[in-house]
Every structure is written in structure tokens, then in C-alpha cells.
Amino acid sequence: MRRSPDWDDWRWQLRNRVKTPEGLRAYFKNLTEDEERGLELAARQFPVAVTPYYLSLADAEDPECPVRKQVVPRYSEVDPSVQVNCDPNALEEETEVPHLTHRYPDRVLITVTTMCPVYCRHCMRKRKVGKPERAISEEEFRRIWDYLKKNDRVREVLISGGDPLVLSNERLAHYLRELKKIDHLEVFRIGTRTPVILPQRFYDEDLLKVLEEFSPLWVVTHFNHPKELTEEAKKAIRAILKTGNPVLNQTVLLKGVNDDASTLEKLFRSLVKVGVKPYYLFHCDPIFGTVHFRTSIEDGLKIVARLRGRLSGLAQPTYAVDLPGGKGKVPLQPRYLLKKEGNRYYFRNYEGEVVAYDL
Ligand SMILES: *Cc1c(COP(=O)(O)O)cnc(C)c1O
């Protein structure tokens, strides 16, 4: 791809997202039949967009490329023989306030826009995002604010979307400033994939000033593969860390993308090396359109068990499933406590050895 002089300008990246079958065909010379039919059929149902930057990380020749699999729609996304055991009409948790999900007593999730720079094929909010691309209105924000003001058990606000960092610096600062006026809100978290798919967002000095002003903001990003941790992404992370804000990462376990211990080992190791803490490894939800990315939970646990001995504790995320119906996230662990006899416990250690432990 020819690099524009504006390549490093995030707004240019957003304006020049590839959103059409022709655009993708121009980059990928050899689309597979699954991809071609995906462009025809799946793209009608789920939005397609990719920044020129993230597209440039995809292999134009190899359909097995982990970046390519995250951005090019495939027929598998809508193939009724693949997308089974999921409910395409499942309702998301509705609350009295639009764009606010209050699941746990102490924290809420707010979705301030439906827009993302890139529409990930494995997105759990795939049914909603980008259809159409729209930020919440000031009136909708006021309703969220009023709800939070009244609910003093809420201590944390997770700002998500879509991707909240597609908003202007002014909008973002406005939301943060207003939310900070509510005394019982102590912790703010921003869920964003921009360090991965639009690192140029953090070349914007004015954004960095906003991040600094409202620090600590817990920035939670979404790297899935070591290939995504480019020099540009590292520069973005360094910029965020310099503003005094911690960076965490959530990975989704995806078949054919990162479902092996050595890929995840490399990813988590590289993240820690640049100062990012792996926070969650999510099991892929049974959402219509993403079932082809799912592994079994047994396979997930095997991978997690292999990572336990190989990687620093700093680099170990919590493997979790998100229960349907808004029932919450459940952490998963291989079985380490095998049995108890009297006061003697038997544990399996990271090497598979059974070790007794007396109380
Ligand atoms: C994931 C999630 C949270 C945050 O959960 P943590 O375990 O604190 O990361 C909060 N609200 C909703 C609705 C969520 O889905």
C-alpha cells in the first residue's frame, strides 16, 4: 500500500478506512472462496472497516494470517451450519438508561459510541456496532450522568463503545470532566483497541494532555497476536504510560488466530516487556457471527496450564468466560487442588507433579 504523507495522522487513517469489497480485493490478491462469499454475504449483515495501518499488517498472500482473519469477513460468519449453538436474537441486558449496563454493584459499563476504527470479525457486540456509526447525544449522556449521580454504590465507570477514542479530544475531556464531578466515582477505565488498530491516535499531543489531566485512567486494550505489537503500537503504549496511566490488555482466545500456548506466551511476554499487564484472556462468546472462532474450554484450559510454568506471574491473564444473560464473568483455572485427605491436601504443580501439603 502506498503511504500517504498523512499516514501518521489518526484522522486520515479514519477517513481512509477500507470498507468495501473492492477495497479489500485491491489489497488481498487471492481472496479465498470463504472470504469472497463473506464479502458478498457476511458484509451485508455485519459492518466492515479497517484502517490502512492495520490492513498493512495483514498478509496479502496468506489467508491464515492472524490479522487478516480479524478483518476480512468470511462466509463462515453467516453459514447456518457453522453458526449454531448460539442465539442470534439474544437480547442484551437492557437497563432503564440507554447505553449503560449496570451488572455488578460497584461498576458500570457505558457505551459512548457505536463506531470503531476497525470492525473485528470476532466482536462480541457485532450485532450492534457500526449500525449505524453514531455517538451518544448530550441528552443521552445527561441521563447516564443522572443515573450515576443517584447510585452511590457505583465506584467505577468503564467507558467503552464501539471505541471511545474515535471521539474528539474535547468530547472525551467533557465526559471525563463531568463524571469526575460525581464524588463517589473513584475509578475510570477506558476500553479501546486504538493502540492496536490505530496507534496514531496517541501521536496526538492534545489527546495525551487529556489523558494526563484525568490520570489515573485505566486503559484496557485488545492485542490478540504478537504480530500486532509493532513499533507504532509500542510507541503508542509508551506515550500512554508517560501520561501516568496504566495499560492493561484483554485478549480473546480465537481459533486459528492465537489458540496455541507459544503464540500467547510470546504475546504476553512482549506486552509485559513494554509495560502492559495481561488482564483477561476471554473465552470467545457464543455470539452469532463469531462461532467459527470458538475453541473448547478444555483446549483453553490446556493452553493456560502450559503458560503457568513458562511465564512470569506478571504475564498471566485471568482466563474467563462471560456468562450469558448478564450473569457475569467467571474465572477458569486448571485443577491445581486435586483432593484432601484429613489435613493433607494434594496439589498438582506447574510441572504436573503431585505434591502433598499438610495443614
Ligand atoms: C466485563 C464487565 C465489567 C468489568 O468487569 P471486570 O471483571 O471488573 O473487568 C463491568 N460491567 C460489565 C457489564 C462487563 O461486561
The ligand as a MOL file (V3000), in Angstrom:
LIG
                    3D

  0  0  0     0  0            999 V3000
M  V30 BEGIN CTAB
M  V30 COUNTS 15 15 0 0 0
M  V30 BEGIN ATOM
M  V30 1 C -16.6890 -7.0010 31.9290 0
M  V30 2 C -17.6570 -6.0790 32.5130 0
M  V30 3 C -17.3040 -5.2560 33.5810 0
M  V30 4 C -15.9330 -5.2500 34.1960 0
M  V30 5 O -15.6150 -6.4530 34.8050 0
M  V30 6 P -14.1680 -6.6110 35.4720 0
M  V30 7 O -14.1160 -8.0460 35.9090 0
M  V30 8 O -14.1050 -5.6330 36.5980 0
M  V30 9 O -13.1540 -6.2900 34.4220 0
M  V30 10 C -18.2690 -4.4280 34.0990 0
M  V30 11 N -19.5120 -4.3850 33.5940 0
M  V30 12 C -19.8840 -5.1720 32.5670 0
M  V30 13 C -21.2650 -5.0910 32.0600 0
M  V30 14 C -18.9570 -6.0280 31.9790 0
M  V30 15 O -19.3370 -6.7910 30.9350 0
M  V30 END ATOM
M  V30 BEGIN BOND
M  V30 1 1 1 2
M  V30 2 1 2 3
M  V30 3 2 2 14
M  V30 4 1 3 4
M  V30 5 2 3 10
M  V30 6 1 4 5
M  V30 7 1 5 6
M  V30 8 2 6 7
M  V30 9 1 6 8
M  V30 10 1 6 9
M  V30 11 1 10 11
M  V30 12 2 11 12
M  V30 13 1 12 13
M  V30 14 1 12 14
M  V30 15 1 14 15
M  V30 END BOND
M  V30 END CTAB
M  END
